[in-house]
Amino acid sequence: MHLESGDDVVILEGALVKVTDADELTRFADAYDAKYEFRPDVTDPAGAYYRLKARVAFAWREKDFPTSATRWVFD
């Protein structure tokens, strides 16, 4: 993924976990609606929502790569 300009890069590696907990889906829909003024229908059986459990992250800025390159490892 990247920020709007593409000049700042973030790469995440990890495992996806399907979210089925109704409370977690409601919190997600609330936060999404607050930011985008659109509420996803998390009760639609055709929808699928996933959470990324990140194991590794990489980030850098294009203007000063490779000196800005950073790597994080999560437990």
BALOBA-1460 file (C-alpha; in Angstrom, 3 decimals):
// residues 75
<rec num="1" residu="m" x="0.000" y="0.000" z="0.000"/>
<rec num="2" residu="h" x="1.093" y="3.585" z="-0.351"/>
<rec num="3" residu="l" x="-0.035" y="7.026" z="0.598"/>
<rec num="4" residu="e" x="-1.786" y="9.212" z="-1.965"/>
<rec num="5" residu="s" x="1.313" y="10.449" z="-3.775"/>
<rec num="6" residu="g" x="3.173" y="7.150" z="-3.839"/>
<rec num="7" residu="d" x="6.284" y="8.915" z="-2.561"/>
<rec num="8" residu="d" x="5.974" y="7.274" z="0.856"/>
<rec num="9" residu="v" x="5.869" y="3.479" z="0.703"/>
<rec num="10" residu="v" x="4.628" y="0.948" z="3.248"/>
<rec num="11" residu="i" x="4.672" y="-2.803" z="2.626"/>
<rec num="12" residu="l" x="2.982" y="-5.104" z="5.132"/>
<rec num="13" residu="e" x="3.390" y="-8.868" z="5.317"/>
<rec num="14" residu="g" x="1.251" y="-11.076" z="7.492"/>
<rec num="15" residu="a" x="-1.829" y="-13.236" z="7.725"/>
<rec num="16" residu="l" x="-5.410" y="-12.292" z="6.982"/>
<rec num="17" residu="v" x="-8.063" y="-13.255" z="9.501"/>
<rec num="18" residu="k" x="-11.715" y="-13.202" z="8.473"/>
<rec num="19" residu="v" x="-13.707" y="-11.023" z="10.880"/>
<rec num="20" residu="t" x="-17.007" y="-12.571" z="11.951"/>
<rec num="21" residu="d" x="-17.484" y="-11.030" z="15.404"/>
<rec num="22" residu="a" x="-20.564" y="-8.763" z="15.263"/>
<rec num="23" residu="d" x="-19.157" y="-6.239" z="17.772"/>
<rec num="24" residu="e" x="-15.895" y="-5.897" z="15.837"/>
<rec num="25" residu="l" x="-17.778" y="-5.500" z="12.550"/>
<rec num="26" residu="t" x="-19.978" y="-2.798" z="14.104"/>
<rec num="27" residu="r" x="-16.906" y="-0.890" z="15.369"/>
<rec num="28" residu="f" x="-15.398" y="-1.146" z="11.892"/>
<rec num="29" residu="a" x="-18.584" y="0.139" z="10.234"/>
<rec num="30" residu="d" x="-18.789" y="3.021" z="12.746"/>
<rec num="31" residu="a" x="-15.189" y="4.074" z="12.082"/>
<rec num="32" residu="y" x="-15.574" y="3.720" z="8.311"/>
<rec num="33" residu="d" x="-18.741" y="5.809" z="8.326"/>
<rec num="34" residu="a" x="-17.112" y="8.506" z="10.475"/>
<rec num="35" residu="k" x="-14.231" y="8.832" z="8.022"/>
<rec num="36" residu="y" x="-15.905" y="8.305" z="4.632"/>
<rec num="37" residu="e" x="-19.561" y="9.211" z="5.379"/>
<rec num="38" residu="f" x="-20.637" y="5.827" z="4.035"/>
<rec num="39" residu="r" x="-21.628" y="2.889" z="6.191"/>
<rec num="40" residu="p" x="-20.776" y="-0.562" z="4.834"/>
<rec num="41" residu="d" x="-23.480" y="-3.174" z="5.395"/>
<rec num="42" residu="v" x="-21.566" y="-5.646" z="7.527"/>
<rec num="43" residu="t" x="-24.672" y="-7.856" z="7.791"/>
<rec num="44" residu="d" x="-24.720" y="-8.564" z="4.033"/>
<rec num="45" residu="p" x="-23.849" y="-12.264" z="3.635"/>
<rec num="46" residu="a" x="-22.129" y="-11.486" z="0.311"/>
<rec num="47" residu="g" x="-19.628" y="-9.225" z="2.098"/>
<rec num="48" residu="a" x="-16.361" y="-10.364" z="3.609"/>
<rec num="49" residu="y" x="-14.182" y="-8.398" z="6.017"/>
<rec num="50" residu="y" x="-10.630" y="-9.246" z="6.971"/>
<rec num="51" residu="r" x="-8.096" y="-7.985" z="9.491"/>
<rec num="52" residu="l" x="-4.371" y="-8.121" z="8.734"/>
<rec num="53" residu="k" x="-2.174" y="-9.503" z="11.502"/>
<rec num="54" residu="a" x="1.088" y="-7.917" z="10.390"/>
<rec num="55" residu="r" x="4.335" y="-9.833" z="10.934"/>
<rec num="56" residu="v" x="6.726" y="-7.556" z="9.036"/>
<rec num="57" residu="a" x="6.517" y="-3.977" z="7.791"/>
<rec num="58" residu="f" x="8.813" y="-2.095" z="5.434"/>
<rec num="59" residu="a" x="8.689" y="1.644" z="4.785"/>
<rec num="60" residu="w" x="10.689" y="4.292" z="2.949"/>
<rec num="61" residu="r" x="10.489" y="7.659" z="1.266"/>
<rec num="62" residu="e" x="11.271" y="7.737" z="-2.421"/>
<rec num="63" residu="k" x="13.230" y="10.999" z="-2.176"/>
<rec num="64" residu="d" x="15.891" y="9.560" z="0.137"/>
<rec num="65" residu="f" x="15.741" y="5.823" z="-0.458"/>
<rec num="66" residu="p" x="17.703" y="3.753" z="0.624"/>
<rec num="67" residu="t" x="18.719" y="5.807" z="3.668"/>
<rec num="68" residu="s" x="15.094" y="6.091" z="4.829"/>
<rec num="69" residu="a" x="14.329" y="2.365" z="4.408"/>
<rec num="70" residu="t" x="13.115" y="0.822" z="7.633"/>
<rec num="71" residu="r" x="11.994" y="-2.684" z="8.612"/>
<rec num="72" residu="w" x="9.924" y="-3.703" z="11.632"/>
<rec num="73" residu="v" x="9.219" y="-7.232" z="12.853"/>
<rec num="74" residu="f" x="6.187" y="-7.812" z="15.087"/>
<rec num="75" residu="d" x="5.616" y="-10.623" z="17.562"/>
